[in-house]
Amino acid sequence: MDQYELFVSGELQKWQFNMLKGPGFLGKLSKKAQDKINSFIPEKVHNAITTVIKQMIRGVLFGAKHTTAKPLQAASLFERELVVKEKIKFYRSTAALEGGVTGAGGFFLGLADFPILIALKLKLLYEIAATYGFDLNDYKERIYVLHIFELSFSSKEHSRNIYMKLVNWDQHAAALPRDINQFEWRKFQQEYRDYIDLAKMAQLLPVIGAPVGLIANYSLIKKLGNTAMNAYRMRLLQKEHLMN
């Protein structure tokens, strides 16, 4: 390992430790409250939301590859991460501006932020994957992207389960079904919706909607970028270790 890879390895270990930590008291309490609320929502509403999010994400997931650069080859980890950090910075600023504008526009513009933000998040993940050298034409790499999304925006308990899939990715990928419709869309949308509910609901309120939208979107993209960097660092360093 070079000096930068040693630094990254230390950062990765801290991140992995946090991924394995159990939920705190407030986290458990919040999860119970969300589960209780979800139990009151009619099944047909859950199914409708699942379908909308599924189609929305599938559209972005299979369309983004046409506007994403080819996988970056023959570059050091340091060089890759210089590019990745710039991409995160750009999308973070873009999402913050978009959140501020839609938050200032009232209820209906606030609602429009939801699909726009999902598109920005997935596009960022596609660009990060390509910069780390992974080919998104591979269906399993697109599933990896969805798992990073889940890892970023889920309850502690669920994110820990997703993390274990990524740690053992080769084994998990080998058992994946060929049909993306068999992905756990219901769990995906429910975890995501529960995670961002508070911030997004506050964004719909008059007066405070603009600053809430700006701060929330900035923070969500920042977290997504950090999660993606560590998820791909983990794969690259594991691969290097196996090769050595």
C-alpha positions as CSV (number, residue, x, y, z in Angstrom):
1,M,0.0,0.0,0.0
2,D,1.1,3.5,-0.7
3,Q,0.8,6.4,1.8
4,Y,-2.7,7.4,0.6
5,E,-4.0,3.9,0.6
6,L,-2.8,3.5,4.2
7,F,-4.7,6.7,5.1
8,V,-7.9,5.5,3.3
9,S,-7.6,2.1,5.1
10,G,-7.7,3.9,8.4
11,E,-10.7,5.9,7.4
12,L,-12.4,2.8,6.1
13,Q,-12.0,1.0,9.4
14,K,-13.6,3.8,11.3
15,W,-16.6,3.7,8.8
16,Q,-16.9,-0.1,9.1
17,F,-16.9,0.2,12.9
18,N,-19.8,2.7,12.7
19,M,-21.7,0.4,10.2
20,L,-21.6,-2.5,12.7
21,K,-22.8,-0.4,15.7
22,G,-26.3,-1.2,16.9
23,P,-29.0,1.5,17.0
24,G,-29.1,3.8,20.0
25,F,-32.1,4.4,22.2
26,L,-33.5,7.2,20.1
27,G,-32.9,5.2,17.0
28,K,-34.9,2.3,18.4
29,L,-37.7,4.6,19.6
30,S,-37.9,6.3,16.2
31,K,-38.0,3.0,14.3
32,K,-40.8,1.7,16.6
33,A,-42.8,4.9,16.0
34,Q,-42.3,4.7,12.2
35,D,-43.3,1.0,12.2
36,K,-46.5,1.8,14.1
37,I,-47.4,4.6,11.7
38,N,-46.8,2.3,8.7
39,S,-49.1,-0.3,10.3
40,F,-52.0,2.2,10.0
41,I,-51.4,2.9,6.4
42,P,-53.6,0.7,4.1
43,E,-51.9,-2.0,2.1
44,K,-53.1,-0.5,-1.2
45,V,-51.3,2.8,-0.3
46,H,-48.1,0.9,0.5
47,N,-48.4,-0.9,-2.8
48,A,-49.0,2.3,-4.7
49,I,-46.0,4.1,-3.2
50,T,-43.8,1.0,-3.8
51,T,-44.9,1.0,-7.5
52,V,-44.2,4.7,-8.0
53,I,-40.7,4.6,-6.4
54,K,-39.9,1.4,-8.2
55,Q,-40.7,2.8,-11.6
56,M,-39.1,6.1,-10.8
57,I,-35.8,4.5,-9.7
58,R,-35.8,1.9,-12.5
59,G,-36.2,4.8,-15.0
60,V,-33.2,6.6,-13.6
61,L,-31.2,3.5,-13.0
62,F,-31.4,2.2,-16.5
63,G,-31.3,5.7,-18.1
64,A,-28.3,7.1,-16.3
65,K,-25.9,4.7,-17.9
66,H,-26.4,6.5,-21.2
67,T,-25.1,9.7,-19.7
68,T,-22.3,8.3,-17.5
69,A,-18.7,8.2,-18.5
70,K,-17.0,4.8,-19.2
71,P,-15.2,3.2,-16.2
72,L,-12.0,5.0,-15.4
73,Q,-9.1,2.6,-15.9
74,A,-5.4,2.7,-14.9
75,A,-5.7,5.3,-12.2
76,S,-4.5,5.3,-8.6
77,L,-6.9,5.4,-5.7
78,F,-5.7,9.0,-5.0
79,E,-6.4,10.1,-8.6
80,R,-9.8,8.5,-8.5
81,E,-10.8,10.1,-5.3
82,L,-9.7,13.6,-6.4
83,V,-12.4,13.2,-9.2
84,V,-15.0,11.6,-6.8
85,K,-14.7,14.4,-4.3
86,E,-15.2,17.0,-7.0
87,K,-18.3,15.2,-8.2
88,I,-19.7,15.0,-4.7
89,K,-19.1,18.7,-4.2
90,F,-20.9,19.5,-7.5
91,Y,-24.0,17.4,-6.8
92,R,-24.1,18.6,-3.2
93,S,-24.3,22.2,-4.3
94,T,-26.8,21.3,-7.1
95,A,-29.1,19.4,-4.7
96,A,-28.9,22.2,-2.1
97,L,-29.8,24.8,-4.6
98,E,-32.7,22.7,-6.0
99,G,-33.9,22.0,-2.4
100,G,-33.9,25.7,-1.6
101,V,-35.8,26.7,-4.7
102,T,-38.4,24.0,-4.4
103,G,-38.8,24.6,-0.7
104,A,-39.4,28.3,-1.3
105,G,-42.0,27.5,-4.0
106,G,-44.6,26.1,-1.6
107,F,-46.3,22.7,-1.3
108,F,-46.4,21.5,-4.9
109,L,-42.9,22.5,-5.8
110,G,-41.8,20.9,-2.5
111,L,-43.3,17.7,-3.7
112,A,-41.4,18.0,-7.0
113,D,-38.2,17.9,-5.0
114,F,-38.7,14.2,-4.2
115,P,-38.2,12.7,-7.7
116,I,-35.6,15.3,-8.6
117,L,-33.5,14.5,-5.6
118,I,-33.7,10.7,-6.2
119,A,-32.5,11.3,-9.8
120,L,-29.5,13.4,-8.6
121,K,-28.6,10.8,-6.0
122,L,-28.6,7.9,-8.5
123,K,-26.7,9.9,-11.1
124,L,-24.0,10.7,-8.6
125,L,-23.7,7.1,-7.6
126,Y,-23.3,6.1,-11.3
127,E,-20.6,8.7,-11.7
128,I,-18.8,7.5,-8.5
129,A,-19.0,3.9,-9.6
130,A,-17.5,4.7,-13.0
131,T,-14.7,6.8,-11.4
132,Y,-13.8,3.8,-9.2
133,G,-13.6,1.7,-12.4
134,F,-16.8,-0.3,-12.2
135,D,-19.0,-0.9,-15.3
136,L,-22.6,-0.1,-14.8
137,N,-23.6,-2.1,-17.9
138,D,-23.3,-5.0,-15.5
139,Y,-26.7,-5.5,-13.9
140,K,-25.1,-6.6,-10.6
141,E,-23.2,-3.3,-10.4
142,R,-26.5,-1.5,-10.6
143,I,-27.8,-3.6,-7.7
144,Y,-24.6,-2.6,-5.8
145,V,-25.6,1.0,-6.4
146,L,-29.1,0.4,-5.0
147,H,-27.5,-1.2,-1.9
148,I,-25.3,1.9,-1.4
149,F,-28.5,4.0,-1.6
150,E,-30.1,1.8,1.0
151,L,-27.1,1.8,3.2
152,S,-27.2,5.6,3.2
153,F,-30.9,6.1,3.9
154,S,-32.2,3.3,6.1
155,S,-32.6,2.6,9.8
156,K,-29.6,1.4,11.7
157,E,-30.8,-2.2,11.8
158,H,-31.5,-2.4,8.0
159,S,-28.3,-0.6,7.0
160,R,-26.3,-3.1,9.0
161,N,-27.9,-6.0,7.1
162,I,-27.1,-4.2,3.8
163,Y,-23.6,-3.6,4.9
164,M,-23.0,-7.3,5.5
165,K,-24.1,-7.9,1.9
166,L,-21.5,-5.5,0.6
167,V,-18.8,-7.0,2.8
168,N,-19.5,-10.4,1.2
169,W,-20.4,-8.9,-2.2
170,D,-19.0,-11.6,-4.5
171,Q,-20.9,-14.3,-2.6
172,H,-24.1,-12.2,-2.5
173,A,-23.8,-11.2,-6.2
174,A,-23.5,-14.8,-7.3
175,A,-26.9,-15.5,-5.7
176,L,-28.7,-12.5,-7.2
177,P,-31.7,-13.2,-9.4
178,R,-31.4,-12.0,-13.0
179,D,-34.7,-10.1,-12.8
180,I,-34.5,-6.7,-11.0
181,N,-38.2,-6.9,-10.3
182,Q,-37.3,-9.4,-7.6
183,F,-35.4,-6.7,-5.8
184,E,-36.9,-6.0,-2.3
185,W,-38.7,-2.8,-3.5
186,R,-41.2,-2.6,-0.7
187,K,-38.5,-2.6,2.0
188,F,-36.4,-0.2,-0.1
189,Q,-39.1,2.5,-0.4
190,Q,-40.3,2.1,3.2
191,E,-36.8,2.5,4.7
192,Y,-36.0,5.5,2.4
193,R,-39.4,7.2,3.0
194,D,-39.1,6.7,6.8
195,Y,-35.5,8.0,6.8
196,I,-36.2,11.3,5.0
197,D,-39.9,11.9,6.1
198,L,-39.1,14.5,8.8
199,A,-36.8,16.7,6.6
200,K,-39.0,16.5,3.5
201,M,-42.2,17.2,5.4
202,A,-40.7,20.3,7.0
203,Q,-39.6,21.4,3.5
204,L,-43.3,21.7,2.5
205,L,-44.0,24.3,5.1
206,P,-44.1,28.0,4.2
207,V,-41.3,30.3,5.3
208,I,-39.0,27.6,6.6
209,G,-39.3,25.4,3.5
210,A,-36.4,27.0,1.6
211,P,-33.7,26.8,4.3
212,V,-34.8,23.3,5.3
213,G,-34.7,22.1,1.7
214,L,-31.3,23.5,1.2
215,I,-29.8,22.1,4.4
216,A,-31.5,18.7,4.1
217,N,-30.5,18.1,0.5
218,Y,-26.9,19.2,1.2
219,S,-26.7,16.8,4.1
220,L,-28.3,13.9,2.3
221,I,-25.9,14.2,-0.7
222,K,-22.9,14.6,1.6
223,K,-23.9,11.4,3.5
224,L,-24.5,9.5,0.2
225,G,-21.1,10.5,-1.2
226,N,-19.3,9.5,2.0
227,T,-21.1,6.1,2.0
228,A,-20.4,5.5,-1.7
229,M,-16.7,6.3,-1.3
230,N,-16.3,3.9,1.6
231,A,-18.3,1.1,-0.1
232,Y,-16.1,1.3,-3.2
233,R,-12.9,1.7,-1.1
234,M,-13.8,-1.5,0.6
235,R,-14.1,-3.4,-2.7
236,L,-10.9,-2.0,-4.1
237,L,-8.8,-2.7,-1.0
238,Q,-10.3,-6.2,-0.7
239,K,-9.4,-6.9,-4.3
240,E,-5.9,-5.6,-3.8
241,H,-5.5,-7.7,-0.6
242,L,-6.7,-10.9,-2.5
243,M,-4.3,-10.2,-5.4
244,N,-1.4,-9.7,-3.0
